[in-house]
Amino acid sequence: MIVILHPDSSLDTDDGKAVMSYLSKKSAITPRAHSITGADRTLSEIYIIGDVGALDQAEIESLQGVEKVVRVSRCLLYTSDAADD
């Protein structure tokens, strides 16, 4: 899961710190902060690693400073060694 903060809510603002604090209190997950600076804006994201299935996406989206939340699915590609058959 990726939490994207509003442009005016970087990880250093009260809103950004509150989101990190909220996520840090959740069990079975680890939040990791990341910022990318572009030409027009700095994108502040929080990557959530772990058991995100138990998290309420709408609840996280309702936090002050959160622009949007994106669920990331893990896709597995299965290949067969039986290609010569």
Legacy VTK file of the C-alpha trace (Angstrom):
# vtk DataFile Version 3.0
C-alpha trace
ASCII
DATASET POLYDATA
POINTS 85 float
0.000 0.000 0.000
1.220 3.508 -0.794
-0.017 6.608 1.021
0.506 9.806 -0.990
0.476 13.050 0.972
-0.904 16.386 -0.259
1.799 18.618 -1.795
1.583 20.981 1.191
1.796 18.094 3.687
5.362 16.852 3.505
6.726 14.335 5.969
8.128 17.227 8.030
4.759 18.932 8.591
2.427 18.238 11.502
0.033 16.436 9.139
2.798 14.253 7.718
4.094 13.397 11.181
0.558 12.576 12.350
0.050 10.148 9.440
3.383 8.429 10.196
2.491 8.249 13.890
-0.925 6.743 13.100
0.603 4.098 10.829
3.471 3.331 13.226
0.949 2.356 15.910
-0.632 -0.303 13.687
0.528 -3.873 14.255
1.900 -6.188 11.562
2.963 -3.334 9.239
6.031 -1.163 8.775
5.626 2.335 7.275
8.591 3.688 5.293
8.723 7.329 4.250
10.049 8.444 0.870
10.180 11.813 -0.898
10.906 12.596 -4.536
11.573 16.154 -5.670
10.527 17.040 -9.203
10.428 20.273 -11.183
7.038 21.404 -9.870
6.499 19.561 -6.604
7.907 17.274 -3.963
6.039 13.997 -3.771
5.906 12.580 -0.253
4.904 8.942 0.005
4.658 6.391 2.757
5.127 2.777 1.731
3.329 0.328 3.991
4.939 -3.099 4.133
3.356 -6.092 5.835
-0.197 -7.268 6.433
-2.039 -4.403 4.727
-5.174 -6.470 4.190
-6.378 -5.578 7.680
-6.005 -1.828 7.090
-9.030 0.323 6.321
-8.148 2.280 3.182
-10.995 4.777 3.685
-9.837 5.476 7.233
-6.303 6.262 6.057
-7.641 8.431 3.214
-9.625 10.443 5.765
-6.492 11.476 7.667
-5.521 15.144 7.405
-2.746 15.551 4.826
-3.449 12.379 2.823
-4.082 12.958 -0.875
-4.795 9.330 -1.771
-4.081 5.733 -0.891
-3.146 3.142 -3.496
-3.368 -0.574 -2.858
-0.623 -2.504 -4.568
-1.311 -6.110 -5.481
1.377 -8.674 -5.758
1.114 -10.566 -9.010
2.796 -13.896 -9.407
3.817 -15.211 -12.781
3.883 -18.951 -13.057
5.887 -20.551 -15.821
6.008 -24.133 -16.870
9.081 -26.165 -17.645
6.835 -28.324 -19.818
7.202 -26.031 -22.828
8.872 -28.839 -24.798
5.874 -31.178 -24.386
LINES 1 86
85 0 1 2 3 4 5 6 7 8 9 10 11 12 13 14 15 16 17 18 19 20 21 22 23 24 25 26 27 28 29 30 31 32 33 34 35 36 37 38 39 40 41 42 43 44 45 46 47 48 49 50 51 52 53 54 55 56 57 58 59 60 61 62 63 64 65 66 67 68 69 70 71 72 73 74 75 76 77 78 79 80 81 82 83 84
